[in-house]
């Protein structure tokens, strides 16, 4: 899947947003990119539309009538992994971590730039295409074993001390990127480029939030913060 996908038709975007002005503006801007856009105005219709459309990306508001955005994200991710950008009116890191924990790939706070939303959507689509290509190569890739952490790239599974740890696709990609060069400090900008395929540094907070999510699942001792620079993977016993 790519932002153009000429052989498979236009990219399909589902916008789940109950504020008509925002939903219309997002749909108009994304339609201008040549994408097919559908709007759902509440949680239940968003879940139903995701099932019917099989969208390439979902732009999802957190505060929705019927079902909130977090529950919508949980339900649509149960069917198949789909890139989700969550929108919120609150600049709250707790909200961000919860959103990432239910499978969202990115998080934007209102008001936001339509140009940035489109740029992040394109980056997500490129990353999904790249992940698909890597998955085709993955069976030939050996598992990464660093300390007590085992990363099975073929099955996209992670365990620590024999215990399976469930990661979102983005968390998995971030962990692989860090674990491939243990004890090497990777800048936020490099992680943005390699994991999210972003060409600028506007999303460094997204990196920080995903690292926090990884620490909650794998333990606080695996990833070291180098303040003002980035992160290093430092497993015990490696």
Secondary structure as a PSIPRED ss2 file (coil, helix, strand):
# PSIPRED VFORMAT (PSIPRED V4.0)

   1 X C   1.000  0.000  0.000
   2 X C   1.000  0.000  0.000
   3 X C   1.000  0.000  0.000
   4 X C   1.000  0.000  0.000
   5 X C   1.000  0.000  0.000
   6 X H   0.000  1.000  0.000
   7 X H   0.000  1.000  0.000
   8 X H   0.000  1.000  0.000
   9 X C   1.000  0.000  0.000
  10 X C   1.000  0.000  0.000
  11 X C   1.000  0.000  0.000
  12 X E   0.000  0.000  1.000
  13 X E   0.000  0.000  1.000
  14 X E   0.000  0.000  1.000
  15 X E   0.000  0.000  1.000
  16 X E   0.000  0.000  1.000
  17 X C   1.000  0.000  0.000
  18 X C   1.000  0.000  0.000
  19 X C   1.000  0.000  0.000
  20 X H   0.000  1.000  0.000
  21 X H   0.000  1.000  0.000
  22 X H   0.000  1.000  0.000
  23 X H   0.000  1.000  0.000
  24 X H   0.000  1.000  0.000
  25 X H   0.000  1.000  0.000
  26 X H   0.000  1.000  0.000
  27 X H   0.000  1.000  0.000
  28 X H   0.000  1.000  0.000
  29 X H   0.000  1.000  0.000
  30 X H   0.000  1.000  0.000
  31 X H   0.000  1.000  0.000
  32 X C   1.000  0.000  0.000
  33 X C   1.000  0.000  0.000
  34 X C   1.000  0.000  0.000
  35 X C   1.000  0.000  0.000
  36 X E   0.000  0.000  1.000
  37 X E   0.000  0.000  1.000
  38 X E   0.000  0.000  1.000
  39 X E   0.000  0.000  1.000
  40 X E   0.000  0.000  1.000
  41 X C   1.000  0.000  0.000
  42 X C   1.000  0.000  0.000
  43 X H   0.000  1.000  0.000
  44 X H   0.000  1.000  0.000
  45 X H   0.000  1.000  0.000
  46 X H   0.000  1.000  0.000
  47 X H   0.000  1.000  0.000
  48 X H   0.000  1.000  0.000
  49 X H   0.000  1.000  0.000
  50 X H   0.000  1.000  0.000
  51 X H   0.000  1.000  0.000
  52 X H   0.000  1.000  0.000
  53 X H   0.000  1.000  0.000
  54 X C   1.000  0.000  0.000
  55 X C   1.000  0.000  0.000
  56 X C   1.000  0.000  0.000
  57 X E   0.000  0.000  1.000
  58 X E   0.000  0.000  1.000
  59 X E   0.000  0.000  1.000
  60 X E   0.000  0.000  1.000
  61 X E   0.000  0.000  1.000
  62 X C   1.000  0.000  0.000
  63 X C   1.000  0.000  0.000
  64 X C   1.000  0.000  0.000
  65 X C   1.000  0.000  0.000
  66 X C   1.000  0.000  0.000
  67 X C   1.000  0.000  0.000
  68 X C   1.000  0.000  0.000
  69 X H   0.000  1.000  0.000
  70 X H   0.000  1.000  0.000
  71 X H   0.000  1.000  0.000
  72 X H   0.000  1.000  0.000
  73 X H   0.000  1.000  0.000
  74 X H   0.000  1.000  0.000
  75 X H   0.000  1.000  0.000
  76 X H   0.000  1.000  0.000
  77 X H   0.000  1.000  0.000
  78 X H   0.000  1.000  0.000
  79 X H   0.000  1.000  0.000
  80 X C   1.000  0.000  0.000
  81 X C   1.000  0.000  0.000
  82 X C   1.000  0.000  0.000
  83 X E   0.000  0.000  1.000
  84 X E   0.000  0.000  1.000
  85 X E   0.000  0.000  1.000
  86 X E   0.000  0.000  1.000
  87 X E   0.000  0.000  1.000
  88 X E   0.000  0.000  1.000
  89 X C   1.000  0.000  0.000
  90 X C   1.000  0.000  0.000
  91 X C   1.000  0.000  0.000
  92 X C   1.000  0.000  0.000
  93 X H   0.000  1.000  0.000
  94 X H   0.000  1.000  0.000
  95 X H   0.000  1.000  0.000
  96 X H   0.000  1.000  0.000
  97 X H   0.000  1.000  0.000
  98 X H   0.000  1.000  0.000
  99 X H   0.000  1.000  0.000
 100 X H   0.000  1.000  0.000
 101 X H   0.000  1.000  0.000
 102 X C   1.000  0.000  0.000
 103 X C   1.000  0.000  0.000
 104 X C   1.000  0.000  0.000
 105 X C   1.000  0.000  0.000
 106 X E   0.000  0.000  1.000
 107 X E   0.000  0.000  1.000
 108 X E   0.000  0.000  1.000
 109 X E   0.000  0.000  1.000
 110 X C   1.000  0.000  0.000
 111 X C   1.000  0.000  0.000
 112 X C   1.000  0.000  0.000
 113 X C   1.000  0.000  0.000
 114 X H   0.000  1.000  0.000
 115 X H   0.000  1.000  0.000
 116 X H   0.000  1.000  0.000
 117 X H   0.000  1.000  0.000
 118 X H   0.000  1.000  0.000
 119 X H   0.000  1.000  0.000
 120 X H   0.000  1.000  0.000
 121 X H   0.000  1.000  0.000
 122 X H   0.000  1.000  0.000
 123 X H   0.000  1.000  0.000
 124 X H   0.000  1.000  0.000
 125 X H   0.000  1.000  0.000
 126 X H   0.000  1.000  0.000
 127 X H   0.000  1.000  0.000
 128 X H   0.000  1.000  0.000
 129 X H   0.000  1.000  0.000
 130 X H   0.000  1.000  0.000
 131 X H   0.000  1.000  0.000
 132 X H   0.000  1.000  0.000
 133 X H   0.000  1.000  0.000
 134 X H   0.000  1.000  0.000
 135 X H   0.000  1.000  0.000
 136 X H   0.000  1.000  0.000
 137 X H   0.000  1.000  0.000
 138 X H   0.000  1.000  0.000
 139 X C   1.000  0.000  0.000
 140 X C   1.000  0.000  0.000
 141 X C   1.000  0.000  0.000
 142 X C   1.000  0.000  0.000
 143 X C   1.000  0.000  0.000
 144 X E   0.000  0.000  1.000
 145 X E   0.000  0.000  1.000
 146 X E   0.000  0.000  1.000
 147 X C   1.000  0.000  0.000
 148 X C   1.000  0.000  0.000
 149 X E   0.000  0.000  1.000
 150 X E   0.000  0.000  1.000
 151 X E   0.000  0.000  1.000
 152 X E   0.000  0.000  1.000
 153 X C   1.000  0.000  0.000
 154 X C   1.000  0.000  0.000
 155 X C   1.000  0.000  0.000
 156 X C   1.000  0.000  0.000
 157 X E   0.000  0.000  1.000
 158 X E   0.000  0.000  1.000
 159 X E   0.000  0.000  1.000
 160 X E   0.000  0.000  1.000
 161 X C   1.000  0.000  0.000
 162 X C   1.000  0.000  0.000
 163 X E   0.000  0.000  1.000
 164 X E   0.000  0.000  1.000
 165 X E   0.000  0.000  1.000
 166 X C   1.000  0.000  0.000
 167 X C   1.000  0.000  0.000
 168 X C   1.000  0.000  0.000
 169 X H   0.000  1.000  0.000
 170 X H   0.000  1.000  0.000
 171 X H   0.000  1.000  0.000
 172 X H   0.000  1.000  0.000
 173 X H   0.000  1.000  0.000
 174 X H   0.000  1.000  0.000
 175 X H   0.000  1.000  0.000
 176 X H   0.000  1.000  0.000
 177 X H   0.000  1.000  0.000
 178 X H   0.000  1.000  0.000
 179 X H   0.000  1.000  0.000
 180 X C   1.000  0.000  0.000
 181 X C   1.000  0.000  0.000
 182 X C   1.000  0.000  0.000
 183 X C   1.000  0.000  0.000
 184 X C   1.000  0.000  0.000
 185 X C   1.000  0.000  0.000
 186 X E   0.000  0.000  1.000
 187 X E   0.000  0.000  1.000
 188 X H   0.000  1.000  0.000
 189 X H   0.000  1.000  0.000
 190 X H   0.000  1.000  0.000
 191 X H   0.000  1.000  0.000
 192 X H   0.000  1.000  0.000
 193 X H   0.000  1.000  0.000
 194 X H   0.000  1.000  0.000
 195 X H   0.000  1.000  0.000
 196 X H   0.000  1.000  0.000
 197 X C   1.000  0.000  0.000
 198 X C   1.000  0.000  0.000
 199 X C   1.000  0.000  0.000
 200 X C   1.000  0.000  0.000
 201 X C   1.000  0.000  0.000
 202 X C   1.000  0.000  0.000
 203 X C   1.000  0.000  0.000
 204 X H   0.000  1.000  0.000
 205 X H   0.000  1.000  0.000
 206 X H   0.000  1.000  0.000
 207 X H   0.000  1.000  0.000
 208 X H   0.000  1.000  0.000
 209 X H   0.000  1.000  0.000
 210 X H   0.000  1.000  0.000
 211 X H   0.000  1.000  0.000
 212 X H   0.000  1.000  0.000
 213 X H   0.000  1.000  0.000
 214 X H   0.000  1.000  0.000
 215 X H   0.000  1.000  0.000
 216 X H   0.000  1.000  0.000
 217 X H   0.000  1.000  0.000
 218 X H   0.000  1.000  0.000
 219 X C   1.000  0.000  0.000
 220 X C   1.000  0.000  0.000
 221 X C   1.000  0.000  0.000
 222 X C   1.000  0.000  0.000
 223 X E   0.000  0.000  1.000
 224 X E   0.000  0.000  1.000
 225 X E   0.000  0.000  1.000
 226 X E   0.000  0.000  1.000
 227 X C   1.000  0.000  0.000
 228 X C   1.000  0.000  0.000
 229 X C   1.000  0.000  0.000
 230 X E   0.000  0.000  1.000
 231 X E   0.000  0.000  1.000
 232 X E   0.000  0.000  1.000
 233 X E   0.000  0.000  1.000
 234 X C   1.000  0.000  0.000
 235 X C   1.000  0.000  0.000
 236 X C   1.000  0.000  0.000
 237 X C   1.000  0.000  0.000
 238 X C   1.000  0.000  0.000
